[in-house]
C-alpha cells in the first residue's frame, strides 16, 4: 500500500524515470565490460569454465562469453552463419585449417592432446566383464546400447568411427566395423560427445565413446585402448592413417574425407574478432604453462608445453606475447 501511495505522489513519468535510472545503475557497469566471445569444442567445457573463472578474476574488466558444441558445427557458425566470435578452439586442429583458414583466420596454434576411451558406469551391462580384449564383442551384443557423437558435427564422432576401423585391423576381426555400427541405432548418435555423459549416468546408454579428459572430468568409468587404436599417440600416426570417415563438406550436398591422425586440439583468433585485444589477452593466459595449460593438465588433458605452430612465419606473425609461448614443430 505504501508503495502504491508513493507511486501516486510522484506520478508515472517520474516513477518511470527513477526506475530506469536504478536499472541503469545496476546494469551499467556490467554492460560496460569488455566481452570476449569464445566458440569451443564441447570436450573443453569443464577446463574452459575454470580457466574463464581464473582469467576473469585477474582481468575484472573482461567478461568471457563461451559457447560449446561440436567443433565442426562451431566453426561453421563462423564461416557459414557469420556469427561473431573472437576465438575458436577445436578438438581437431584440422577443422580450423580446413574450415576457417584463410578466409576467417590466419593461423592455428596446437595446444593440447587427448585420446579416445570407452566410457561406462557401474550399471552398464557387462560392466564387470568388459576389458581390452572383449570390448568389441560386448558392443556387438543386441542387449547393449552404445553411442557416439555426430561425425558431421563433432571430431569425437568421426574419431569414434576411426577407432572401430582401427580395431578391426589391429585385432584382425574382418567385418567388425560394419557389425558394430549395425548394432548402434541412429538415435544414439548425438550432436556432441558430452551429451552422451548424461545418457550414461541416467542408465539410458551402456557405453559411449568419449575423450579421456571428459571421462576424468565427469567421474566416469572408462576402458583405455591400445595405442594402435586410441588415436592418442602421434608415434602411431602412420597406423592411424588407415582409418577414413566421410563427413559432410562445407556446402550442402558435398563431402570430405577425414583421415586418422592423433588427437590434437587447435585454437585461433578469428579475423573479424569484435574484441581482438581482449581475445589476445585471453589467449596469452590460456597458453601460459602456469595459466590455462596447467588447468588442462590437472583435468586429464595433456597440453603441449610450449604450444606448437607449423612454421617460423606463423610464429613471427602472432600478436602480443603469443610468439614467446609457442615453438615451431610439425
N, C-alpha and C positions, 0 to 999 in steps of 0.2 A: 504493500500500500504506500509506504514511504517513497519507494522508487517511482510509483505512478504519479504521486503528488509532485515530486521533483521534476519529472518529465513535463508535466503540465506547466510548471512555473517557468522553465527555461525555454519552452517551445520546441517544436520538432526540428526546426532548422539549426538551432543552437545545439540541440542534443545530437543531431547527426554530425555536426562539425566536431563536437567533443569526442564522439565515438570514433570517427575517422582518425583523429589525432592520436587517440590511445592505441588504435590498431597500428598506425604508422610508427608509433614509438616502440611497439613491441617487435614489429616485423622489419623495421628499418635496418638495424644492424645486420640481421641475417641476410636481408636482400642485398646488402652492400658487399657481402663476402665474395671473394673470387670463387668461381666454380671450375673444377677440373673434372671433365666427363671422361670416364673410362669404360670402354666395352671390353669384356674379357671372357675367357673360357669358363664354363661352369665349374671345372675342377679347381679353379683358382679362387673360388668364392670364400672359403674359410681363411686361407692365409691373407688374401687381399683385404678382408674385413679387419683383421688385426693390424695389417700394415696401414690401412686407412686411419685407424684409431690413433696409432702412434705418430703418424705423419701429421695429422691434424692437431695433435697436442703440441707438436713442435712448430707448427705453422698455423696459428689460430686465425689467420686471415683467409685461409683457403678451405673451401668445402668440397670434399671429394664425392662425386656422384658416380656410382658404379651400376652397370647393367651387365648381367651374366647370361650366357647362353652357349649353344654350340658355336665353336669358333668360326666355322664357315658361315653360319647364319649371321653372326655379329659382323663379320667382315662385309657381307653383302648388304647389311643395313647401311653401311657407309658408302659402298660403291654403287649400289643399285637404288637405294631409297633416299640417299642424301641426308641421312641422319647426322646431326652434329656430334662430333666426338673429338677429344683431344688425343687420346691414347687408345691403341688396340693391342691387346695381349692375347696371343693364340696358343692353344695346346699343341699345334703343329706349325712350326715357323714357316713351312711351305705355303700355308694358307695366305700369309702376308705377302710372300713373294709372288704368288700366282693371282691373288685377288686385288691387292692394293698397290703394289709396285708395278709401274712407275707413276700411274695416274693419281693415286691418293696417298702415297707415302714414298719417301726417298731411300730409306734404309731399314734394316732389320737387325735387331740385337737378340742373339740366342742367350737365354738367361737361366734355364733350368731343364732338368730331365725328369723322366718318370718311367714306369713300366706297367704293363697290364697284369692284373691279378683277377682271380675268380672269387668273388665275394659271396658270402652266405651268412646265415645265423644259426643259432643252436636248434631252431625249429625247422630248418631246411631239411627236406627229405634226404636221407643218406648222409647227413652231416657227420655222423660218426664213422663213416666208411670211406669217404672221398679222400683221394690222395693224388700225388703227382703221376701215378701210373694208370689210374682208372677214371679220372675226371671226365674224359670224353665219352666213356661208356655210360657213365651216370647221366650226363647231359642228354644222351640219346634215349633214355627211358621215357616211356609215354606218360608216366605219372609225375615227371619232373618238369617244373615250369622255370624257364630261364629266359633272360633277355639281354639286350644291349641298346645303346643309343643309335639314333638315325645316322647312317653313314653319309647321307647327303647334307647333314647339318652340323655334325659333330665329329671331329677327328677320332674320338674314342670309339665311335661307331664303326668306321672303316678299319680302325686298328683291331677291334674285336674280331672282325671277319678275317683279317690277316692272321691273327693268332690261330684261328681254326685251320686256315690253309697251311700254315707252317707246321701245325701239329700233325696234319695228315702226312706231310713229308717226313718230319723228324721221327714220328712213331711208326712210320711205314704202315699206314692204315688207308689203303685206297678207298676213295669214296666217302671218307669221313666228313669232309666239309658239307657235302650235299645232304648226308644223313642228319647231321646236327641242325642245319638250317631248316630242314623239313620238319624238325621237331620243335621249332621255335615259332609260335604264332605271331602274326604281324602286329597284334595289339601289344606285344612285349617289346616292340621297338619304339623307344621314346625319344623326344626331341633332343634331350641332353642327358648325359650319363648320371648326373647327380639326382635326377628324378627317380632313378631306379632304387636309390637308397631307401626311400620311404616304403616302396613296394616290398623290399626285403624285410624291413623292420616290422611291417604290419602283417607279414606272412602271406602276402599276395603273390610272391615270387620266391622261388627257392634259391636261385643263383643269378648273379648278374656280373657282367664284365665291367670293371672299374680300373681307374689308376690306383696305384699303391697309395699315393698321398691321400686320395679320397677315402680309401678303406681305413687308413690310420686316423684321419681326422674325424670320422664318423663312428669309430669304435666297432667296425665290422670284423667278423672272422674272414680270413682270406687264404687262398691257396696260391703260393708262388710257383711259377713255372720255370722250366729250364731256360737258360739264356738264349738258346736257339729259337725260342718261341715267344718270349715275353716282350720283345721289342725294346728292351731296356739297356742293351749293351752295344755301343757303337762298333765294337770289335766284330760283331756278327752282322754288320750291315750287308755284307755280300750274300749271306744266307737269307736275310730278310727280304732282299730284292726279289725273291721267288714268289712273294705274295703280291697280288694285284687285285684292286677292287675298283669297279666302275661306279662313279658317282655323277650326279647332275652337274652340268657346266655352268658357266657364267650367264648364258642366255637360255631361256626356255627351249626345251627340245634338244639341247646339246649335252654332251657327256665328256667327262675326262677320266683318266685312269690314275688312281693313287697307287704308288709302288711302295712296298715295305721299306721302312727305314726306322732307325732307333728314335724313340720319343724325344723330341727337342722342342721346347717352348720358345716362342719369339715375341718380341714387343717392338712397337714403333710409335712415332709421333705422326699423327695424321696431318697431311699437308695444309688443309684449311682449318686447323685447330682453332676453336674460339679463344682459347687461352694458352698459347704456346709457352709463355714464360712460366706460368704455374705448372704446366704439364712437365716441362723440363725439370723443374724443382722436384716434382714427384718422382720422376724417373731417376734422378740423382740419388734420391733416398732409397728407392726400390732396389737399385743395382749396387748399393753400397754393401760391402761384406758385413758391416756392423748394423745395417738397417734391414731392408726388406729381404736380402738374401739369407740373413740369419733366421728370420721368421720362417722362410720356406724350409730351411734345413731342419728346424725344430718340429715341423709338421709333416715330415716324411717325404719331402720333395727335394732331392739333391740339387743345389744350384751350381752353375758354373762360376767359379771364382778364380780369376776375373771372368766376366761375361765375354761373349765372343762375337766378332763381326767377320765378314768374309774377306775384307781387303784393307790395306792401309789407306786407300782413298776414302772408304766409308768411315774409318776411324777418325781421320782428319776432318771430316765433314760434320761430325756430331756436335750438337750445340752444348753450351755450358761446360760443365766438368765431366760430361759423359765419356769423352775420349780417354780420360785417365782411369775409367772404370772397366775398360774393355781391352782385349787383346785380339790380334789377327790370328784366326785359326779356321781351317776348313773342316 
